[in-house]
């Protein structure tokens, strides 16, 4: 999770929403680390989780990451949760819930839906306060600068 947090902080420095993700293999090899890059890449799909999955799949030589874990600083959105299912990630570990758009448990339950062909084990609350504070600080600064016109 520390690697994901580092990537989230780097994303914030680039003006991106500070979310980071990393993928770790079953033998604890770090396959990928990424931070949000939607603005930088001008790509609505360039969420940290998607970028980390792409890099990890290339590193593993397989789009199915059946024994890998993905760490994310914030509960994944519907797009990212769906991608985790498609990649057959074994376990998701995330820091803080996203009460407005989280698709693991807050708004949707995509990762363990019985309607899909794969279910992902998940754990929440790892370094939760640090993950939440990074997001809150980013938006506090953004809101304060928006009012200084």
C-alpha positions as CSV (number, residue, x, y, z in Angstrom):
1,X,0.0,0.0,0.0
2,X,2.9,2.3,0.6
3,X,3.8,2.1,-3.1
4,X,0.3,2.9,-4.1
5,X,0.3,5.9,-1.7
6,X,3.6,7.1,-3.3
7,X,2.0,6.9,-6.7
8,X,-1.1,8.8,-5.5
9,X,1.1,11.6,-4.1
10,X,3.0,11.8,-7.4
11,X,-0.4,12.0,-9.2
12,X,-1.4,14.9,-7.0
13,X,1.8,16.7,-7.8
14,X,0.8,16.5,-11.5
15,X,-2.7,17.9,-10.7
16,X,-4.4,14.5,-10.9
17,X,-6.8,13.2,-8.4
18,X,-4.5,11.4,-5.9
19,X,-5.3,7.8,-6.4
20,X,-2.6,5.2,-6.7
21,X,-2.5,1.4,-7.3
22,X,0.0,-1.4,-7.6
23,X,-0.1,-5.0,-8.5
24,X,1.8,-7.7,-6.7
25,X,2.3,-11.3,-7.8
26,X,1.6,-14.3,-5.6
27,X,5.4,-14.5,-4.9
28,X,5.4,-10.9,-3.8
29,X,7.0,-9.4,-6.9
30,X,5.9,-5.8,-7.6
31,X,4.5,-6.0,-11.2
32,X,3.2,-2.5,-11.6
33,X,2.7,0.8,-9.9
34,X,0.6,3.7,-11.3
35,X,-1.2,6.9,-10.3
36,X,-4.2,8.5,-11.9
37,X,-3.3,10.1,-15.2
38,X,-6.6,11.0,-16.8
39,X,-5.7,14.7,-17.3
40,X,-2.0,14.1,-18.2
41,X,-2.9,11.5,-20.8
42,X,-6.2,13.1,-21.8
43,X,-7.7,9.7,-21.3
44,X,-10.9,9.0,-19.2
45,X,-9.8,5.4,-18.7
46,X,-6.4,6.3,-17.3
47,X,-7.3,5.6,-13.7
48,X,-4.5,4.2,-11.5
49,X,-6.0,0.7,-11.3
50,X,-6.4,0.5,-15.1
51,X,-2.9,1.6,-15.8
52,X,-1.5,-0.8,-13.1
53,X,-3.4,-3.7,-14.6
54,X,-2.1,-2.9,-18.1
55,X,1.5,-2.7,-16.9
56,X,1.1,-5.9,-14.8
57,X,-0.4,-7.9,-17.6
58,X,2.5,-6.9,-19.9
59,X,5.0,-7.8,-17.2
60,X,3.3,-11.1,-16.6
61,X,2.8,-11.9,-20.2
62,X,-0.9,-12.6,-19.6
63,X,-4.0,-10.5,-19.3
64,X,-5.3,-12.8,-16.6
65,X,-3.6,-12.0,-13.3
66,X,-5.3,-14.9,-11.4
67,X,-2.9,-15.0,-8.4
68,X,-2.1,-11.3,-8.2
69,X,-3.2,-8.7,-5.6
70,X,-4.1,-5.1,-6.4
71,X,-3.6,-2.4,-3.8
72,X,-5.5,0.8,-4.3
73,X,-5.6,3.9,-2.1
74,X,-9.3,4.4,-2.7
75,X,-12.2,2.0,-3.3
76,X,-12.3,1.4,-7.1
77,X,-15.0,2.9,-9.3
78,X,-17.3,0.7,-11.5
79,X,-15.0,0.8,-14.5
80,X,-12.0,-0.2,-12.4
81,X,-13.8,-2.9,-10.4
82,X,-15.0,-4.3,-13.7
83,X,-11.5,-4.4,-15.1
84,X,-10.3,-6.2,-11.9
85,X,-12.9,-8.9,-12.6
86,X,-11.9,-9.2,-16.2
87,X,-8.2,-9.5,-15.2
88,X,-9.2,-12.2,-12.7
89,X,-7.4,-10.5,-9.8
90,X,-7.4,-12.7,-6.8
91,X,-7.5,-10.1,-4.1
92,X,-8.1,-6.4,-3.9
93,X,-6.8,-4.4,-0.9
94,X,-7.8,-0.7,-0.6
95,X,-7.4,2.1,1.8
96,X,-10.5,4.2,2.1
97,X,-14.1,3.9,0.8
98,X,-15.5,6.1,-1.9
99,X,-19.0,6.7,-0.6
100,X,-20.0,8.5,-3.8
101,X,-18.7,6.2,-6.5
102,X,-17.2,3.1,-4.9
103,X,-18.0,-0.1,-6.7
104,X,-16.8,-2.7,-4.3
105,X,-19.2,-2.0,-1.4
106,X,-20.2,1.6,-1.1
107,X,-22.5,2.1,-4.2
108,X,-22.1,-1.2,-6.1
109,X,-20.8,-4.7,-5.3
110,X,-19.1,-5.6,-8.5
111,X,-16.1,-7.5,-7.1
112,X,-18.2,-10.2,-5.4
113,X,-21.3,-10.2,-7.6
114,X,-22.8,-13.6,-8.2
115,X,-23.9,-12.4,-11.7
116,X,-20.3,-12.2,-12.9
117,X,-17.9,-15.0,-13.9
118,X,-15.3,-14.2,-11.3
119,X,-15.3,-13.0,-7.7
120,X,-12.6,-11.1,-6.0
121,X,-11.7,-11.3,-2.3
122,X,-11.3,-7.8,-0.9
123,X,-10.0,-6.1,2.2
124,X,-10.6,-2.5,3.1
125,X,-9.0,0.0,5.6
126,X,-5.3,-0.6,5.0
127,X,-3.6,2.8,5.8
128,X,-7.1,4.2,5.6
129,X,-6.4,7.5,7.3
130,X,-3.4,8.3,5.1
131,X,-5.4,7.5,2.0
132,X,-8.4,9.5,3.0
133,X,-6.4,12.5,4.2
134,X,-4.5,12.6,0.9
135,X,-7.8,12.9,-1.0
136,X,-9.3,15.4,1.4
137,X,-6.2,17.6,1.3
138,X,-6.2,17.6,-2.5
139,X,-9.8,18.6,-2.7
140,X,-9.5,21.2,0.1
141,X,-6.7,22.9,-1.8
142,X,-8.6,22.6,-5.1
143,X,-11.7,24.1,-3.6
144,X,-9.8,27.0,-2.0
145,X,-8.0,27.9,-5.2
146,X,-11.3,27.8,-7.2
147,X,-12.7,30.6,-5.0
148,X,-9.6,32.9,-5.5
149,X,-10.7,34.3,-8.8
